[in-house]
């Protein structure tokens, strides 16, 4: 099973393919804001991907559009409500 490792709190959580980072964090008691209700239209749930970006599916249109609107780099920053594990390996993130 792939893991989401949260570098700045020293925690790691198992996930499954197609599960979002936000779902994994919430399931493990880590609350993260989502002003838009998890629809990929804001950046309140943004995470910084330290490594393993290749283990996430590429951003879909809504997330890509939001990242671009706010001047964020999809190779380093993702919206946790939209970033889904592809099941190929671990992802290391930093919670801002």
Backbone as JSON Lines, residues from 0, in Angstrom:
{"i":0,"aa":"X","n":[0.84,-1.19,0.0],"ca":[0.0,0.0,0.0],"c":[0.88,1.25,0.0]}
{"i":1,"aa":"X","n":[0.51,2.23,-0.81],"ca":[1.27,3.47,-0.8],"c":[1.02,4.25,0.48]}
{"i":2,"aa":"X","n":[1.99,5.07,0.84],"ca":[1.88,5.88,2.05],"c":[1.95,7.36,1.71]}
{"i":3,"aa":"X","n":[1.29,8.15,2.53],"ca":[1.46,9.6,2.53],"c":[2.25,9.9,3.79]}
{"i":4,"aa":"X","n":[3.42,10.47,3.6],"ca":[4.31,10.81,4.71],"c":[4.27,12.32,4.88]}
{"i":5,"aa":"X","n":[3.91,12.77,6.08],"ca":[3.83,14.21,6.36],"c":[5.12,14.59,7.08]}
{"i":6,"aa":"X","n":[6.04,15.18,6.33],"ca":[7.4,15.42,6.81],"c":[7.45,16.32,8.04]}
{"i":7,"aa":"X","n":[6.66,17.39,8.06],"ca":[6.8,18.36,9.15],"c":[6.11,17.95,10.45]}
{"i":8,"aa":"X","n":[5.37,16.84,10.44],"ca":[4.83,16.36,11.72],"c":[5.32,14.94,12.03]}
{"i":9,"aa":"X","n":[6.15,14.39,11.15],"ca":[6.73,13.08,11.39],"c":[5.71,11.96,11.43]}
{"i":10,"aa":"X","n":[4.75,11.98,10.53],"ca":[3.7,10.96,10.52],"c":[3.6,10.34,9.13]}
{"i":11,"aa":"X","n":[3.18,9.1,9.08],"ca":[2.91,8.45,7.8],"c":[1.63,7.64,7.89]}
{"i":12,"aa":"X","n":[0.89,7.68,6.78],"ca":[-0.42,7.05,6.74],"c":[-0.56,6.24,5.46]}
{"i":13,"aa":"X","n":[-1.15,5.07,5.58],"ca":[-1.39,4.24,4.4],"c":[-2.6,4.75,3.63]}
{"i":14,"aa":"X","n":[-2.52,4.61,2.31],"ca":[-3.62,5.01,1.46],"c":[-3.86,3.95,0.41]}
{"i":15,"aa":"X","n":[-4.87,4.17,-0.4],"ca":[-5.17,3.26,-1.51],"c":[-5.29,4.07,-2.79]}
{"i":16,"aa":"X","n":[-5.15,3.38,-3.91],"ca":[-5.25,4.05,-5.2],"c":[-6.57,4.8,-5.31]}
{"i":17,"aa":"X","n":[-6.52,5.98,-5.89],"ca":[-7.66,6.88,-6.12],"c":[-8.14,7.6,-4.87]}
{"i":18,"aa":"X","n":[-7.5,7.41,-3.75],"ca":[-7.85,8.13,-2.53],"c":[-7.11,9.47,-2.55]}
{"i":19,"aa":"X","n":[-7.8,10.54,-2.13],"ca":[-7.14,11.85,-2.11],"c":[-6.3,11.99,-0.83]}
{"i":20,"aa":"X","n":[-5.33,12.87,-0.91],"ca":[-4.51,13.16,0.27],"c":[-5.41,13.65,1.41]}
{"i":21,"aa":"X","n":[-6.39,14.49,1.1],"ca":[-7.29,14.99,2.13],"c":[-8.05,13.85,2.8]}
{"i":22,"aa":"X","n":[-8.55,12.91,2.05],"ca":[-9.28,11.78,2.62],"c":[-8.38,10.99,3.58]}
{"i":23,"aa":"X","n":[-7.15,10.78,3.18],"ca":[-6.2,10.03,4.01],"c":[-5.91,10.79,5.3]}
{"i":24,"aa":"X","n":[-5.68,12.09,5.18],"ca":[-5.39,12.91,6.36],"c":[-6.59,12.92,7.31]}
{"i":25,"aa":"X","n":[-7.78,13.16,6.79],"ca":[-8.98,13.2,7.63],"c":[-9.22,11.88,8.33]}
{"i":26,"aa":"X","n":[-9.05,10.78,7.61],"ca":[-9.26,9.46,8.19],"c":[-8.32,9.2,9.37]}
{"i":27,"aa":"X","n":[-7.18,9.89,9.36],"ca":[-6.18,9.69,10.4],"c":[-6.13,10.84,11.4]}
{"i":28,"aa":"X","n":[-7.2,11.64,11.45],"ca":[-7.33,12.67,12.47],"c":[-6.59,13.97,12.2]}
{"i":29,"aa":"X","n":[-6.09,14.16,10.98],"ca":[-5.41,15.4,10.62],"c":[-6.42,16.27,9.87]}
{"i":30,"aa":"X","n":[-6.86,17.33,10.51],"ca":[-7.82,18.23,9.87],"c":[-7.09,19.24,8.99]}
{"i":31,"aa":"X","n":[-7.64,19.44,7.83],"ca":[-7.08,20.4,6.89],"c":[-8.27,21.18,6.31]}
{"i":32,"aa":"X","n":[-8.13,22.48,6.24],"ca":[-9.22,23.34,5.77],"c":[-9.56,23.07,4.31]}
{"i":33,"aa":"X","n":[-10.79,23.35,3.97],"ca":[-11.26,23.28,2.6],"c":[-12.41,24.27,2.44]}
{"i":34,"aa":"X","n":[-12.07,25.51,2.2],"ca":[-13.07,26.58,2.11],"c":[-14.11,26.33,1.02]}
{"i":35,"aa":"X","n":[-13.71,25.64,-0.05],"ca":[-14.63,25.39,-1.16],"c":[-15.37,24.07,-1.02]}
{"i":36,"aa":"X","n":[-15.17,23.38,0.09],"ca":[-15.85,22.11,0.31],"c":[-15.22,20.94,-0.44]}
{"i":37,"aa":"X","n":[-13.96,21.07,-0.82],"ca":[-13.27,19.98,-1.49],"c":[-13.53,19.88,-2.98]}
{"i":38,"aa":"X","n":[-13.87,21.01,-3.6],"ca":[-14.18,21.02,-5.04],"c":[-13.04,21.53,-5.91]}
{"i":39,"aa":"X","n":[-11.88,21.78,-5.3],"ca":[-10.72,22.22,-6.07],"c":[-10.8,23.64,-6.57]}
{"i":40,"aa":"X","n":[-11.56,24.49,-5.89],"ca":[-11.75,25.86,-6.35],"c":[-11.06,26.9,-5.48]}
{"i":41,"aa":"X","n":[-10.32,26.46,-4.46],"ca":[-9.57,27.39,-3.63],"c":[-8.22,26.75,-3.33]}
{"i":42,"aa":"X","n":[-7.45,27.36,-2.49],"ca":[-6.15,26.78,-2.16],"c":[-5.97,26.56,-0.67]}
{"i":43,"aa":"X","n":[-7.07,26.55,0.08],"ca":[-6.94,26.42,1.53],"c":[-6.43,25.04,1.96]}
{"i":44,"aa":"X","n":[-6.54,24.04,1.1],"ca":[-6.07,22.69,1.45],"c":[-4.75,22.34,0.76]}
{"i":45,"aa":"X","n":[-4.06,23.36,0.26],"ca":[-2.82,23.15,-0.47],"c":[-1.78,22.43,0.38]}
{"i":46,"aa":"X","n":[-1.07,21.5,-0.24],"ca":[0.08,20.85,0.38],"c":[1.28,21.0,-0.55]}
{"i":47,"aa":"X","n":[2.47,20.95,0.02],"ca":[3.7,20.99,-0.77],"c":[4.19,19.56,-0.9]}
{"i":48,"aa":"X","n":[4.43,19.13,-2.13],"ca":[4.92,17.78,-2.37],"c":[6.44,17.82,-2.37]}
{"i":49,"aa":"X","n":[7.03,17.17,-1.38],"ca":[8.48,17.14,-1.23],"c":[9.09,16.1,-2.18]}
{"i":50,"aa":"X","n":[8.46,14.94,-2.26],"ca":[8.9,13.9,-3.19],"c":[7.74,12.97,-3.49]}
{"i":51,"aa":"X","n":[7.85,12.26,-4.61],"ca":[6.82,11.31,-4.99],"c":[5.7,11.89,-5.82]}
{"i":52,"aa":"X","n":[5.91,13.04,-6.44],"ca":[4.86,13.66,-7.26],"c":[4.41,12.69,-8.36]}
{"i":53,"aa":"X","n":[5.32,11.84,-8.8],"ca":[4.99,10.86,-9.85],"c":[4.03,9.78,-9.33]}
{"i":54,"aa":"X","n":[3.82,9.73,-8.03],"ca":[2.92,8.75,-7.44],"c":[1.52,9.31,-7.2]}
{"i":55,"aa":"X","n":[1.28,10.5,-7.76],"ca":[-0.04,11.11,-7.77],"c":[-0.52,11.19,-9.21]}
{"i":56,"aa":"X","n":[-1.82,11.04,-9.41],"ca":[-2.35,11.28,-10.75],"c":[-2.15,12.75,-11.1]}
{"i":57,"aa":"X","n":[-1.94,13.07,-12.37],"ca":[-1.81,14.48,-12.75],"c":[-3.08,15.26,-12.4]}
{"i":58,"aa":"X","n":[-2.94,16.56,-12.18],"ca":[-4.13,17.36,-11.86],"c":[-5.15,17.33,-12.99]}
{"i":59,"aa":"X","n":[-6.41,17.24,-12.61],"ca":[-7.48,17.36,-13.6],"c":[-7.75,18.84,-13.84]}
{"i":60,"aa":"X","n":[-8.62,19.15,-14.77],"ca":[-8.83,20.53,-15.21],"c":[-9.09,21.5,-14.07]}
{"i":61,"aa":"X","n":[-10.04,21.17,-13.18],"ca":[-10.43,22.09,-12.11],"c":[-9.23,22.45,-11.22]}
{"i":62,"aa":"X","n":[-8.47,21.43,-10.81],"ca":[-7.31,21.69,-9.96],"c":[-6.25,22.47,-10.71]}
{"i":63,"aa":"X","n":[-5.96,22.08,-11.94],"ca":[-4.94,22.76,-12.74],"c":[-5.31,24.23,-12.92]}
{"i":64,"aa":"X","n":[-6.59,24.5,-13.19],"ca":[-7.07,25.86,-13.38],"c":[-6.89,26.68,-12.09]}
{"i":65,"aa":"X","n":[-7.22,26.09,-10.95],"ca":[-7.09,26.79,-9.67],"c":[-5.62,27.05,-9.35]}
{"i":66,"aa":"X","n":[-4.77,26.05,-9.55],"ca":[-3.33,26.23,-9.29],"c":[-2.77,27.35,-10.15]}
{"i":67,"aa":"X","n":[-3.16,27.36,-11.42],"ca":[-2.69,28.4,-12.34],"c":[-3.19,29.78,-11.91]}
{"i":68,"aa":"X","n":[-4.47,29.85,-11.54],"ca":[-5.07,31.13,-11.12],"c":[-4.32,31.74,-9.93]}
{"i":69,"aa":"X","n":[-3.86,30.89,-9.0],"ca":[-3.16,31.37,-7.82],"c":[-1.64,31.37,-7.97]}
{"i":70,"aa":"X","n":[-1.15,31.08,-9.18],"ca":[0.28,31.12,-9.44],"c":[1.08,30.02,-8.76]}
{"i":71,"aa":"X","n":[0.46,28.84,-8.58],"ca":[1.12,27.73,-7.92],"c":[1.66,26.74,-8.95]}
{"i":72,"aa":"X","n":[2.72,26.04,-8.61],"ca":[3.38,25.08,-9.49],"c":[2.88,23.67,-9.2]}
{"i":73,"aa":"X","n":[2.21,23.05,-10.17],"ca":[1.61,21.73,-9.96],"c":[2.65,20.63,-9.8]}
{"i":74,"aa":"X","n":[3.91,20.93,-10.0],"ca":[4.97,19.95,-9.77],"c":[5.5,20.02,-8.34]}
{"i":75,"aa":"X","n":[5.03,21.0,-7.57],"ca":[5.45,21.13,-6.17],"c":[4.28,21.33,-5.22]}
{"i":76,"aa":"X","n":[3.2,21.88,-5.69],"ca":[2.06,22.18,-4.84],"c":[0.8,21.55,-5.43]}
{"i":77,"aa":"X","n":[0.04,20.9,-4.56],"ca":[-1.2,20.28,-5.01],"c":[-2.31,20.59,-4.01]}
{"i":78,"aa":"X","n":[-3.53,20.5,-4.47],"ca":[-4.69,20.65,-3.61],"c":[-4.99,19.28,-3.03]}
{"i":79,"aa":"X","n":[-4.95,19.16,-1.71],"ca":[-5.11,17.83,-1.09],"c":[-6.48,17.22,-1.36]}
{"i":80,"aa":"X","n":[-7.47,18.06,-1.64],"ca":[-8.81,17.54,-1.94],"c":[-8.9,16.93,-3.33]}
{"i":81,"aa":"X","n":[-7.93,17.2,-4.17],"ca":[-7.95,16.73,-5.55],"c":[-6.82,15.75,-5.87]}
{"i":82,"aa":"X","n":[-5.7,15.83,-5.16],"ca":[-4.52,15.02,-5.45],"c":[-4.77,13.57,-5.03]}
{"i":83,"aa":"X","n":[-4.83,12.68,-6.02],"ca":[-5.15,11.27,-5.76],"c":[-3.92,10.39,-5.97]}
{"i":84,"aa":"X","n":[-3.78,9.42,-5.05],"ca":[-2.7,8.44,-5.18],"c":[-2.95,7.56,-6.4]}
{"i":85,"aa":"X","n":[-1.87,7.28,-7.16],"ca":[-2.03,6.38,-8.3],"c":[-1.65,4.94,-7.94]}
{"i":86,"aa":"X","n":[-1.26,4.71,-6.69],"ca":[-0.97,3.37,-6.22],"c":[0.42,2.85,-6.51]}
{"i":87,"aa":"X","n":[1.27,3.69,-7.1],"ca":[2.6,3.23,-7.52],"c":[3.68,3.44,-6.48]}
{"i":88,"aa":"X","n":[3.43,4.25,-5.44],"ca":[4.46,4.48,-4.45],"c":[4.07,5.56,-3.46]}
{"i":89,"aa":"X","n":[5.01,5.88,-2.58],"ca":[4.78,6.83,-1.5],"c":[4.89,8.28,-1.97]}
{"i":90,"aa":"X","n":[4.24,9.16,-1.22],"ca":[4.29,10.6,-1.44],"c":[4.67,11.27,-0.13]}
{"i":91,"aa":"X","n":[5.66,12.14,-0.19],"ca":[6.08,12.89,0.99],"c":[5.58,14.32,0.81]}
{"i":92,"aa":"X","n":[4.82,14.8,1.81],"ca":[4.25,16.15,1.73],"c":[4.67,16.97,2.95]}
{"i":93,"aa":"X","n":[4.46,18.27,2.81],"ca":[4.67,19.22,3.89],"c":[3.38,20.01,4.01]}
{"i":94,"aa":"X","n":[2.85,20.12,5.22],"ca":[1.64,20.92,5.44],"c":[2.06,22.35,5.76]}
{"i":95,"aa":"X","n":[1.67,23.31,4.92],"ca":[2.06,24.72,5.18],"c":[1.4,25.27,6.43]}
